[in-house]
Amino acid sequence: MSGLDPFGTRLRRAMDARGPLCVGIDPHASLLAEWGLNDDVAGLERFSRTVVEAVADRVAVLKPQSAFFERFGSRGVAVLEKSVAEAREAGALVVMDAKRGDIGSTMAAYAESFLHRDSPLFSDALTVSPYLGYGSLSPAVETARENGAGLFVLALTSNPEGGEVQHAVRPDGRSVAATVLAHLAAENAGEAPLGSFGAVVGATLGDLSSYDLEINGPLLAPGIGAQGATAADLPAVFGKAVRNVVPNVSRGVLRHGADVVALRDAAERYAEEIRAAVTPA
Ligand SMILES: O=C(O)c1cc(=O)[nH]c(=O)n1[C@@H]1O[C@H](COP(=O)(O)O)[C@@H](O)[C@H]1O
């Protein structure tokens, strides 16, 4: 046993206590420059530390984007490891945004890397891609269950190109995205207060009423801020499932750095807008 409650249980608790906002740690080279930092490992470390210091004790979730750390090789990954540990120590849940997906036997190794309690990169949840077939993710589902962790599976991504794959219709008439959502609903069946297997559904997508978003699991919703969606869009996009939405904001918050207080204030403004938008009248 992991000793950790299931991810869905821990996430619901964190959302109730802190609100649902997820702040992304996306150290773009352009943001490092805006913050007056060098585009090197020291700059990366300073950036990531500052975000953790500003918000990890108050937001439910932090989502480091692995690519921005991998860019610096092993020393960048060491910064990522430290950031994950510090964020978790400060009480935030960490969703590792690495968007992994591979044939099952290799998927098992990715799962060991991010979802096994003994791994240096252990995170509370991992973003994964189902485009090698949902079943190829089984090792990640199993490892997550055994370790109190979770997954966020790409279903309806926020980018405009996503539709050509995700809206494609299978011979049985069901779209690829609807198939992914149905698998997740099955994974989460009977779990309370919330399952641990979430979907990624962009806040940018407008009316999604043709999709059943009631998967009894969390819906990670990127797209607010730099991609043009707003907190006020959430109820129309997600309908009743809005109560399970974890809205992600990365650049919309990060552009207010390098000052810790300014970052914190920006995150709190988004948190307040989200609270106002999703709280039932
Ligand atoms: O899985 C993700 O996090 C993700 C999925 C998706 O459909 N769209 C999307 O933007 N993301 C991530 O969410 C973050 C959005 O960043 P901003 O546009 O700066 O708020 C980036 O880290 C993206 O990689």
The ligand as an SDF file (V2000), in Angstrom:
LIG
                    3D

 24 25  0  0  0  0  0  0  0  0999 V2000
   -2.1810   18.6520  -20.9740 O   0  0  0  0  0  0  0  0  0  0  0  0
   -2.0700   19.8800  -20.8990 C   0  0  0  0  0  0  0  0  0  0  0  0
   -1.7300   20.4100  -19.8610 O   0  0  0  0  0  0  0  0  0  0  0  0
   -2.5020   20.6880  -22.0340 C   0  0  0  0  0  0  0  0  0  0  0  0
   -3.4470   20.1270  -22.8670 C   0  0  0  0  0  0  0  0  0  0  0  0
   -4.0880   20.9080  -23.8260 C   0  0  0  0  0  0  0  0  0  0  0  0
   -5.0130   20.4710  -24.4890 O   0  0  0  0  0  0  0  0  0  0  0  0
   -3.7000   22.2070  -23.9760 N   0  0  0  0  0  0  0  0  0  0  0  0
   -2.7140   22.7650  -23.2050 C   0  0  0  0  0  0  0  0  0  0  0  0
   -2.4540   23.9620  -23.3800 O   0  0  0  0  0  0  0  0  0  0  0  0
   -2.0680   21.9980  -22.2700 N   0  0  0  0  0  0  0  0  0  0  0  0
   -0.9520   22.5710  -21.4860 C   0  0  0  0  0  0  0  0  0  0  0  0
   -1.4610   23.5840  -20.6360 O   0  0  0  0  0  0  0  0  0  0  0  0
   -0.5500   24.6890  -20.5450 C   0  0  0  0  0  0  0  0  0  0  0  0
   -1.2370   25.9250  -21.0830 C   0  0  0  0  0  0  0  0  0  0  0  0
   -0.4110   27.0350  -20.9340 O   0  0  0  0  0  0  0  0  0  0  0  0
   -0.9230   28.5450  -21.1500 P   0  0  0  0  0  0  0  0  0  0  0  0
   -1.5370   28.6010  -22.4950 O   0  0  0  0  0  0  0  0  0  0  0  0
    0.3420   29.3290  -21.0340 O   0  0  0  0  0  0  0  0  0  0  0  0
   -1.8990   28.8330  -20.0300 O   0  0  0  0  0  0  0  0  0  0  0  0
    0.6840   24.2620  -21.3450 C   0  0  0  0  0  0  0  0  0  0  0  0
    1.5910   23.6500  -20.4330 O   0  0  0  0  0  0  0  0  0  0  0  0
    0.1620   23.2170  -22.3110 C   0  0  0  0  0  0  0  0  0  0  0  0
    1.1230   22.2420  -22.6640 O   0  0  0  0  0  0  0  0  0  0  0  0
  1  2  2  0
  2  3  1  0
  2  4  1  0
  4  5  2  0
  4 11  1  0
  5  6  1  0
  6  7  2  0
  6  8  1  0
  8  9  1  0
  9 10  2  0
  9 11  1  0
 11 12  1  0
 12 13  1  0
 12 23  1  0
 13 14  1  0
 14 15  1  0
 14 21  1  0
 15 16  1  0
 16 17  1  0
 17 18  2  0
 17 19  1  0
 17 20  1  0
 21 22  1  0
 21 23  1  0
 23 24  1  0
M  END
$$$$
